[in-house]
Amino acid sequence: MLDALLAEARLRWGLDPAGGLAVVAAERLVAVPLEPSLPLVILPAARLLAGGPGTDAAPSTAPTPLPGRHGPRGADPLEVLRRLYPADHAVGRFGRPDATTVGELGDEDLGSALYLAGLEPVADAASPWGMPWISDRLRAPDGCPWDREQTHQSLRNHLLEEAYEVYDALADGATPELAGELGDLLLQIVLHAQLAAEAGVFDLTDVWQALATKIVRRHPHVFGEAEARTASDVNRQWERIKQGERAAAALADETGQARPKSALDGISRSLPALAASQEMQERAANLGYDWPSIEGVLDKVREEVGELVEAEDDDHRAEELGDLLFVLVNVGRKTGIEVEGALRSANDKFRRRFRHVELAAAAQGTALRDMTFEQLDALWDAAKAHERREASA
């Protein structure tokens, strides 16, 4: 049966099987990692099963949607096709002269044999390989002048900017806007992999491989025989595994002696200071270096406040303030609070309330600099009261 279909596809649609071809049961479209740049033959499972040994069988139960395409629309074969192909992409019907399009397909169409030609790379937008092709095209001699000028160094700030925009979007949870921001961040990864590929160092395949291998290695309780019953067990196991990795990748110092990596190696110096502080403390705690209880941390806060008050000069005060902030981060960690997010929320709150103070002063016809502290404090209290009323409304 397949030979006859392939012969028809060669004659009618110019199929060249040597370039690759996917043959998938309609019922399994949701579970197969389709690559739209390849020609696709869709058959009802019953017909595919009749093709002989080695062909797919009709699933006894509904197939599990493919991770990565398993969102709210991932369990519908037609929706999978509509997400991967443009609506006007032609769909040929085997044994029939009439054709249709992806956008016009109905459930009844999946009961017959269908043919979809592969997409041109520029139209392969929903594939993991669409954007890498676009990036390569932009870097070509006749591509985009801006893209051709970029280097790893010139893109560094863009990476940070996109990461912060994702961070901000996460405050609203899963939204369409978050999908766009994640795409912008992924673009930075694609661009850096493209530059590395041009230098002959690595490409996206190496990125995928390194990531997946590391994650599997660090989850032996899922992919191996280890056990981890709680999140704390996982964290401790994670640090033990990373400690072993650091020992295996020991560095050589100036004397040629092996120097094992520190548990704190790999924490970026470009991280915001609060986030870096919390990450360092969490790594140390996972290795057992931690206060037994939060009471000890709070005692340390009081101690650091006293030392800040008693500091003798600006340099000493700056040092003591840093120590105090570091201990306050520990308070957040011990209480399960992400301190970077907590401070950002406090900044947002100050911004809202200060704007309220500015508007209230303007309504009185008074400049802030001309008001007394007591007057400003009263406006601040009014701003807080306004927020409480808004929250309870």
N, C-alpha and C positions, 0 to 999 in steps of 0.2 A: 504493500500500500504506500509506504513512504517513498519508494522509488518512483511510483507513478506521480505522486504529488510533487516531488522534486523536479521531475521532467516537465510537468506543467508549469511550475514556477520558473524554470529556466526559459521556457518558450514565451510565456506571457509577460513575466516581470523582470527578465534578465538576471535571475538569481545565479550567482557564482558560489557554489558551496565551498570552494577552496578558501574563500575569504571568511568563513565562519557562518554558523547557522544555529539558531535555537529552535528546538521542537519541544513544545510544552503542552501538557494537558490543560484544557481551559480551567478545570477545577483546581489546578495547582498554580495558577498565575500568582496568587497571593503569597506563595511560599518560595518562589524561585527567584534568585538574584538576576533578574533580566538586565541585559545591557542593550539599550535601544539602538546603539550604533550597528548591531548585528541584525540581519534579517530574522524574522520570527514567524514560525508556523504554529498556529494554535489549532489543536484538535480536541474534540470531546474525548474524555478518558477512555470510553468504550472503544472508539475507533483506534486510539493509540495502542490500547492493549491488544487489539486484533492485528497489530503490525508484526507481531512475532516476538521471539526472545530478545531481551535487552531493551525493550520499550517500556515506558512507564505504565504503571497499573492504576486503575481507578482507586482513589483513596477510600478506605473503609470509614474514615471519619473526616470531618472538615479539617483541611490542613492548617497548621499554625502559621499565621502571617509572618513574613520575613522581618526580623528585627531591623529597624531603620526605615521600614515601610509599613509599620504596624500601628500607625496612629489611628485616629477615630474612623478613617476611611479605608484602612488597610485590609479589611476582611472581604472586600467586594472586588472580584476580578475586573469588572468594568472600571471601577474607580482607579485601580492600579494602572490600567492602560491609559486612562485619562490624565493621570498624574505624570506618566512617563513620556507621552507623545502629544504633540500639538493636536488640537481638535480637528484640524483640517487634513491631518495625515491620512493618506489613502489606505484603505483596507480592501484587499482583493478577496474574492470568494472562489474557492476551488470548485470547478465543475459548473460555474455560473458566469455569464458574461458581465453581469452587473457588479459594480463595486460600491463601497460606502466609505465613510470616514470614521475615525476614532470617536469623534463627537456624536455621531449618529448611531453608534452601535447600541443594540439593545440586548437584553438577556437571551432572547431567542437566537441571536446571531452566534452565541457561543456554542450552540448545538450543531454547528457546521464547521467545516474546515476553513480557516482564514489565513491570509498572508499579509504581513506588514514588512515593507522594505525597511532597511536600516536607515536611521536618521543621519543626516550630515552632522559632523561634529559640532558645528556652531548651534545646531538646534537641539543637541543632546543635553539639555539644561538640567534635567533631573537625575542624571547619572553621576556617580562619583568621579567619572573621567571627563565630564563635560568641561568643568572649570579648568583642570590642568591643560586641556587642549587650548582653551581660550587664552590662558596665560602664556603658553608657548607661542601662540600666534601673535600676541601683543609684543612679545620680545623679538620677533622676527625682524630682519632688516627692513622690510616694508610695513612693519607694525606701527605701534604707538611710540612717538619720540619720548614721552614721559616714562613709559614702562621700560624702554631700552636703557634709560639713564639710571635706573634704580640699582642699588646695591644693598647688601645686608645692613650696612651702617645707615644708609639713608632711610630705610624702612623701620628702623627701631622705634622711633616715636609713634609711627602709625600703629604698630603692634600694641603699644601701651594704651594709646587712645581708644582703639577698638576694644581692648580688654575692659577698660573702665566703662565704656558704653554698654557692654554686656552686663557688667556688674550693676549699673544703674537700672537696666531693663529688668533684671532679676527681681527687683523689688515688687514688681507687679505680677510675678509668677509666669505661668505659661501663657504667652500672648503671641499674636502674629508678629508684633514688633520685635519680640525676642528672637523669633526665627530669622528676621532680617539682620539683627545685630550679630547673631551667631554666624550667619553667612559672611558678614564683614570680617569677623575674626578669623574664620576659616580661610578667607582669601589671603590673609597674611601668611598662613602656614603654606598654602599653595605657592605663593610667590617666593618664599624662602627656599622651598623644595625645588622650584624651577631654577633659581640661581645656583643652587648646589648641584643640580643635574648638569647645568651648562659647564660647571667647573669639573665635572666628572667625579664628584665626591659621593653623592647619594641622590635618590629621588623619592617620590611619594611611596613607592613600594617599600623602600627601606623604613620610612616613617611608620607605615601601617605595621610592618613586621616587628619593628623594635617595640612599639607600643603594645601590641597584642601579646607578644612573647613575655614582656615584663609583667603585664597584668595577670596572665595565667600563672606565671612563676610565683607571684606574690599572693595568690589565692589558692594555696594547696588545700584549704578546707572546702573548696568548691570543685577544683579540678584534680585533686589528689586525695591522699588518705588522712590528712591532718584534720583536727577538729577545732572549731572556734564557735562557741555558743553565744557570745555576746559581742557587741561592737568593741568593747574594751579588749576582749580576747583578740579580735582582729587587729586592732591597733598595735598591741604588743607583738603579735606575730609579724606584722608588717615591718616594724622596726627591727626585729631580729633578722628578718630576711634581708632588709636593706643593709644592716650592719655586716652581714656575711658578704653581700655584694661589694661593699666598700673595702672590706679586707681583701677580697679577690682582686680588686682593681687598685691595689696599693700603689701610691705614688713613690717616686724616688726623689730624695732631697739632694742638696748640693754635695753631700758626702757619698752619695750612691747607696745609702742605706734605705731599706724599704720603710715608708712611713704610711701607716694605714690612714685612710680618710676619716675625717671626723663625722660624727652623726649629724653635725650641723652643716656639713658641706652640701652644696646644691641649693641652699636657700639663697635666692637671688638678692644681691645687694641693691637692686633696683626696686624691690618691693617697698610699698609704703611702710614706714617704720613700725607702726602698730601691728600690721599684718605679719611682718618679719619677726617681731618680738613674740607674737603669739605662736607662730610656727616653731620657733626655736624652743619655746617652753614646752610645747606639746611633744616635740621629739624627745626632749630630755625626760619628760614625765613618763613617756612610753618605755623608757629604759630604766625607770625606777627612781630618777632624780626629781623628787617632787615633795612638796609639803604634805604631811600626813592629813591635814585638814585645813579648811579655809580660815579657821581662827588664827593659825600661825601666820597666814598671809595678811590678815587684817592687822595683826600686831606689827607686822613689818611696814604696813602703810603708815601707821602712827609713828613708827620710828623714823621713816624717811621724811615725813612732814616735819618732824622736829629738827632733823638735820638740815632740811631746806631753810627753815626759819633761822637757824644758827649759822648759816653759811656766811663766810667773812668777805667774799668778793664775788664779782660777776662770774668768773670761771668756776668757782666753787659752787655757786648757786646753779649754774647750768648743769654741772655734774649731778648735783643732788636732785634737780628737777628730772633729769633723765632717769635716775634711779627710782624716783617716785612713779614716773610713768610706767617704767618696766614692771614695778610691783602691781600697779593698777591693772596692767594687762593680765597679770597672774590672777587677780581677782576675777576678771572676766572669764578667763579660761576655767577656773575652778567652779564657776557658776554656770558654765555652758553658754556664755555670751560671746559672740564674735565682736571683738572690740573695735575693729575697723568699721563695721556696720553700725555699731552703737554710736561711735563718734560722728559718723556721717548723718545719722538720724538726729543727733543733737545739733549738728550744724544746720540741718534743714529746719529744725524747730526754731533755732535762733534767727534764721533768715526770715521765717514767717512772722515771728513776733516783732522783730526789729522793723519789718515793713509796716506792721500795724502801728508801731510807735511813730514812724515817719509820717504816715498818713494822718494820724491823730494830731500830731504837732502842726502839720500843714493846715488841717481844718481849723485849728485855733489861730492860724496866722503867725506862728512862732517858729523860729529856727531852733533846731536841737541844741546848737552850741550856746544859745541864749537862755536855756532852761536850767533850773537847778537840779541837783541830783534827786531831790525829793519829788520834783515834778516828773522827771524821767522815770523814776521808779513807779510812780502812780500810773503812768501810761503803760509801763511794762506789765503791771498787775492787771490793768484793764485788758491788755492783749491776751494774757493767760485766761482771764475770765471769759473772753470772747471765744477762745478755742474750746473751753469746756462746754460752753453753750452749743457751739457748732457740733461737738462730738455727741452730745446728748440729744440733739434734735432728730 
